[in-house]
Amino acid sequence: MSAGGPNAGPRSPGEVARAGAVAAPPTQLPGATPGLVRRLAAFVYEGVLLFGVTMIAGLVYAGLTQQRHALQGRIGLMAFLFGVFGIYFVWFWSHGGQTVAMKAWHIRLVTATGAPVSRARATLRFLLSWLWILPAPAAVYAAGLHGQGAIAGTMIAGVLAYAALARLRPDRQFWHDTVCGTRLIDWRPVRPPKAKSRG
């Protein structure tokens, strides 16, 4: 007599597969949101790295356009840098979710469900992330400020004010991440277990 009982007949391959299938594990939520101070530190570090990227891109642009003066082709240079920054961020965010600065501070970009970020979503986040920067220059222009100290102070205040808006959200994510369906999570490398000493 078979283990299935007297009424158990031969089963189809589909029934066998369903009977032997293992239940899929529940979807795991992304890791904890990094602290605001750590995200700002990564933001500052990113700015330092982008300074080098800007210098190299400026030299390339000057060579391609035969630029002889800093004010010559300024709008074209700004558009070129915007494209270079876009390639930089979109490539890193869609290939592992981390720029160099984000790796240094153990921060990773994922979707709201914890999946890797697509190129289209990374592009959308790049465009929306300019909310960090644009309000401050707009305020400087509207106020007619010309002093370097006033401009720098307004820029810093604008960045900090926008970052502080994350505290209004229960998940502490930035608003541009909420709009484009992404989130920043804590992402630390897994360390191999230490070998036990003998003797």
Buried (B, 14 or more C-beta within 10 A) or exposed (E): EEEEEEEEEEEEEEEEEEEEEEEEEEEEEBBEBBEBEBBBBBBEBBEEBBEEBBEEBBEEBBEEEEBEEEEEBEEEBEEBBEEBBBEBBBEBBBEBBBBEBBBBBBBBBBBBEBBBBEEEBBBBBBEBBEBBEEBBEEBBEEEEBEEEEEBEBBBEEBBEEBBEEBEEEEEBBBBBBBEBBBBBBBBEEEEEEEEEEEE
